[in-house]
Amino acid sequence: MNKIRIIPTVLFRDTNTMKGKNFQSWRIVGSVLQSVRLYALREVDELIFLDVNATKNNVINYELIDEFADECFMPVVVGGGIKTINDIKKVLKVGADRVCINTALINNIGFVKEAIKVFGSQCIIGSIDYKKDENEKNYIWKNSGLVKTNIELFEFLKKVQDIGLGELLLTSIDHDGVMSGFDNSVIKKVNSMFDFKIIASGGAGTKEHILETIKSTHVSAVSCSSIFHFTENTPLSIKKFLKEKNIDVRI
C-alpha cells in the first residue's frame, strides 16, 4: 500500500498566495515565492499550485511557474487555465512534474482522455469542485467556483471513470476554508464507487480532521491549505501525528 501524502495547496493570483472561504472572500496571505520557500524548507511530499484567475483571464503565467518551480525540491503539480496538449507541454517544460485540470475536464472530457494517452495517467490529475444545492444534491462548479453547471457529481464521475484517470482532486466548496472537517460521506462514496485515487480537499482545520478522513474514507492523499496558514500545524507535525496513529506516511 502506498504511503498517504499530505499535500499543501497554494492558491495564487498574479504573484500572491490567496485564501478564501467557500471559494469567495479571497484575501492575500503572502507571496507565492514565500510559500514555496517555506514548504521547501519543510520537505513536503508534493505541492499543488492552482492559479485561480488563469481560466477567467485565459492566460497561463508560465514565467511565474518557471520561477517558483526552480525553488522546489519536491514534485510540483500546476493547475489553472490548462485546456490544450500544448498548454501541458509548456507547463511541464517550465518545471511542473504533473498538471491538474479542472474546467477543461468539465468542458471537454475528451481532451483529458487524450492528455492521459499522450502523457500517461501519472502526469494528469483531474480536479472537480462541487457544492450541495437546496435539495442536498451535489452539483459541479467550474471556473474556480464561479460558474455552476447542471452536472450532477456522481453522474459525471461515471464518465471520468471511463477515461483512465489515475487521480482526482475532489473539493467540497461548502467545506473549503471553513476548517470544520472534510465532506467525508461524499469522499467515502466516491472512493468506494470508482477506481481512480482521491485527493481529499476542503475542510482541514485540525490534525484530527485529517486522521478521521484518512481512516473513514481510505483516500490516497489529503490536500490542505488553511490549516497551514491559520494554525500552528505544519506538514511535518501532521505527519508525525498520523505516524503515531499508525497511518503510513513518509517522514
C-alpha positions as CSV (number, residue, x, y, z in Angstrom):
1,M,0.0,0.0,0.0
2,N,1.3,3.5,-0.9
3,K,2.1,6.0,1.8
4,I,-0.5,8.6,2.5
5,R,0.5,12.0,1.2
6,I,-0.2,15.3,2.9
7,I,-0.1,17.9,0.2
8,P,-0.1,21.6,0.7
9,T,-2.1,23.5,-1.9
10,V,-1.1,27.0,-2.9
11,L,-3.9,29.1,-4.5
12,F,-2.5,32.1,-6.3
13,R,-3.5,35.1,-8.2
14,D,-0.7,37.1,-10.0
15,T,2.2,36.6,-7.6
16,N,0.1,36.5,-4.4
17,T,-1.0,33.5,-2.4
18,M,-4.7,33.6,-1.8
19,K,-7.1,32.1,0.7
20,G,-10.9,32.3,0.9
21,K,-14.0,30.6,2.3
22,N,-16.3,28.6,0.0
23,F,-14.4,29.9,-3.0
24,Q,-15.3,33.5,-2.0
25,S,-13.9,36.4,0.1
26,W,-10.4,35.9,-1.3
27,R,-7.6,37.6,0.6
28,I,-3.9,37.8,0.2
29,V,-1.9,35.7,2.7
30,G,1.6,36.1,1.3
31,S,3.6,35.8,-1.9
32,V,3.9,32.6,-4.0
33,L,7.6,32.5,-3.7
34,Q,7.4,32.9,0.1
35,S,5.1,30.0,0.3
36,V,7.3,27.9,-2.0
37,R,10.4,28.6,0.1
38,L,8.6,27.8,3.3
39,Y,7.3,24.5,2.1
40,A,10.7,23.6,0.5
41,L,12.3,24.0,3.9
42,R,9.7,21.7,5.4
43,E,10.5,19.0,2.9
44,V,6.8,18.3,1.9
45,D,5.9,15.3,-0.3
46,E,4.4,17.3,-3.1
47,L,3.0,20.8,-3.7
48,I,-0.1,21.7,-5.7
49,F,-0.2,25.2,-7.2
50,L,-3.6,26.4,-8.6
51,D,-4.0,29.8,-10.4
52,V,-7.5,30.9,-9.5
53,N,-7.5,33.6,-12.3
54,A,-6.0,31.7,-15.2
55,T,-9.2,30.3,-16.7
56,K,-11.1,33.6,-16.3
57,N,-8.3,35.5,-17.9
58,N,-7.4,32.8,-20.4
59,V,-3.7,33.3,-19.6
60,I,-1.2,30.8,-18.0
61,N,1.6,32.6,-16.2
62,Y,4.5,30.4,-17.4
63,E,7.1,32.8,-16.2
64,L,5.9,32.6,-12.6
65,I,5.6,28.8,-12.8
66,D,9.2,28.7,-14.0
67,E,10.3,30.9,-11.2
68,F,8.6,29.0,-8.4
69,A,9.4,25.6,-9.8
70,D,13.1,26.5,-9.6
71,E,12.7,26.9,-5.8
72,C,11.0,23.5,-5.4
73,F,12.8,20.3,-4.4
74,M,9.7,18.2,-4.4
75,P,7.2,17.1,-7.0
76,V,5.1,20.1,-8.3
77,V,1.6,20.0,-9.6
78,V,0.3,23.0,-11.5
79,G,-3.3,23.8,-12.4
80,G,-5.3,26.7,-13.8
81,G,-6.2,27.5,-17.4
82,I,-4.9,24.3,-18.9
83,K,-7.0,23.3,-21.9
84,T,-4.7,22.0,-24.7
85,I,-2.0,19.5,-25.2
86,N,0.4,22.3,-25.9
87,D,-0.5,24.0,-22.6
88,I,0.5,20.8,-20.8
89,K,3.8,20.6,-22.7
90,K,4.7,24.2,-21.9
91,V,3.8,23.8,-18.2
92,L,5.9,20.7,-17.9
93,K,8.7,22.3,-19.8
94,V,9.0,25.2,-17.3
95,G,9.2,22.8,-14.3
96,A,5.9,21.2,-13.4
97,D,6.0,17.5,-12.7
98,R,2.3,17.0,-13.1
99,V,-0.7,19.0,-14.1
100,C,-4.2,19.5,-12.6
101,I,-7.1,20.0,-14.9
102,N,-10.5,21.3,-13.7
103,T,-12.6,23.4,-16.0
104,A,-11.3,21.7,-19.2
105,L,-12.2,18.4,-17.7
106,I,-15.8,19.5,-17.4
107,N,-16.0,21.3,-20.7
108,N,-14.1,18.8,-22.8
109,I,-13.5,15.4,-21.2
110,G,-12.2,14.1,-24.5
111,F,-9.2,16.4,-24.2
112,V,-8.3,15.0,-20.8
113,K,-8.6,11.5,-22.2
114,E,-6.2,12.4,-25.0
115,A,-3.8,14.0,-22.5
116,I,-3.7,10.8,-20.5
117,K,-2.8,8.9,-23.6
118,V,-0.1,11.4,-24.5
119,F,1.5,12.0,-21.1
120,G,0.3,9.0,-19.0
121,S,-2.2,8.8,-16.2
122,Q,0.5,9.5,-13.6
123,C,1.0,13.0,-15.1
124,I,-2.6,14.1,-15.2
125,I,-4.7,14.9,-12.1
126,G,-8.3,15.7,-12.6
127,S,-10.0,18.2,-10.4
128,I,-13.6,18.7,-9.5
129,D,-15.2,21.3,-7.3
130,Y,-18.8,20.6,-6.1
131,K,-21.5,22.1,-3.9
132,K,-24.8,20.9,-2.5
133,D,-27.9,22.6,-3.7
134,E,-31.1,23.2,-1.7
135,N,-32.2,19.6,-2.3
136,E,-28.9,18.2,-1.0
137,K,-27.8,17.1,-4.5
138,N,-24.1,17.7,-5.4
139,Y,-23.5,19.7,-8.5
140,I,-20.2,20.6,-10.2
141,W,-19.0,24.2,-10.3
142,K,-16.2,25.3,-12.7
143,N,-14.0,28.4,-13.4
144,S,-12.6,28.4,-9.8
145,G,-16.2,28.0,-8.4
146,L,-17.6,31.0,-10.4
147,V,-19.9,29.0,-12.7
148,K,-22.5,26.5,-11.6
149,T,-23.1,23.7,-14.0
150,N,-26.2,21.5,-14.2
151,I,-23.9,18.4,-14.0
152,E,-24.6,16.1,-11.0
153,L,-21.3,14.9,-9.4
154,F,-21.8,11.2,-9.5
155,E,-23.2,11.1,-13.0
156,F,-20.1,12.9,-14.3
157,L,-17.7,10.7,-12.3
158,K,-19.1,7.7,-14.2
159,K,-17.7,9.4,-17.4
160,V,-14.4,10.2,-15.6
161,Q,-14.1,6.5,-14.8
162,D,-14.0,5.7,-18.5
163,I,-11.1,7.9,-19.5
164,G,-8.4,6.2,-17.4
165,L,-7.8,9.0,-14.9
166,G,-5.3,8.0,-12.2
167,E,-6.1,10.6,-9.5
168,L,-8.7,13.2,-8.8
169,L,-8.6,16.3,-6.6
170,L,-12.1,16.4,-5.1
171,T,-13.0,19.7,-3.4
172,S,-16.2,20.5,-1.5
173,I,-16.9,24.2,-1.9
174,D,-19.2,24.1,1.1
175,H,-16.2,22.9,3.3
176,D,-13.5,25.0,1.6
177,G,-11.7,27.3,4.1
178,V,-14.2,26.7,6.9
179,M,-11.8,24.4,8.7
180,S,-14.5,22.2,10.3
181,G,-13.6,18.9,8.6
182,F,-14.0,17.3,5.2
183,D,-17.1,16.1,3.4
184,N,-16.3,12.5,4.4
185,S,-19.6,11.0,3.3
186,V,-19.2,12.1,-0.3
187,I,-15.4,11.3,-0.3
188,K,-16.1,7.8,1.0
189,K,-18.8,7.2,-1.5
190,V,-16.7,8.3,-4.4
191,N,-13.7,6.3,-3.3
192,S,-15.8,3.2,-3.0
193,M,-17.5,3.5,-6.3
194,F,-14.6,4.4,-8.6
195,D,-11.1,3.1,-9.5
196,F,-9.2,6.4,-9.6
197,K,-7.5,7.6,-6.4
198,I,-8.9,10.5,-4.5
199,I,-7.1,13.6,-3.1
200,A,-9.5,14.9,-0.5
201,S,-9.7,18.7,-0.4
202,G,-11.7,21.3,1.6
203,G,-12.1,21.4,5.3
204,A,-8.9,20.6,7.2
205,G,-8.8,22.6,10.4
206,T,-7.1,20.1,12.8
207,K,-4.9,17.1,12.7
208,E,-7.9,15.1,13.9
209,H,-9.9,16.1,10.8
210,I,-7.2,14.7,8.6
211,L,-6.9,11.5,10.6
212,E,-10.7,11.0,10.5
213,T,-10.8,11.4,6.7
214,I,-7.9,9.0,6.1
215,K,-9.4,6.3,8.4
216,S,-13.0,6.7,7.2
217,T,-12.6,7.2,3.5
218,H,-9.3,5.5,2.6
219,V,-8.1,8.3,0.3
220,S,-4.6,8.2,-1.2
221,A,-3.8,11.8,-0.2
222,V,-5.1,14.9,1.6
223,S,-4.8,18.4,0.3
224,C,-4.6,21.2,2.9
225,S,-4.2,25.0,2.8
226,S,-5.9,27.0,5.6
227,I,-4.6,24.7,8.3
228,F,-1.0,25.8,7.4
229,H,-1.9,29.5,7.2
230,F,-4.0,29.9,10.3
231,T,-2.9,27.3,12.8
232,E,0.5,26.1,14.3
233,N,0.3,22.9,12.3
234,T,2.9,22.1,9.6
235,P,3.0,19.2,7.1
236,L,5.7,17.6,9.3
237,S,3.7,18.0,12.6
238,I,0.7,16.5,10.9
239,K,2.6,13.5,9.5
240,K,4.2,12.9,12.9
241,F,0.8,12.9,14.5
242,L,-0.5,10.4,11.8
243,K,2.5,8.2,12.3
244,E,1.7,8.0,16.0
245,K,-1.8,6.9,15.0
246,N,-0.4,4.1,12.8
247,I,-1.0,5.8,9.5
248,D,1.7,5.0,6.9
249,V,3.2,8.4,5.9
250,R,6.7,9.4,4.7
251,I,8.8,11.3,7.3
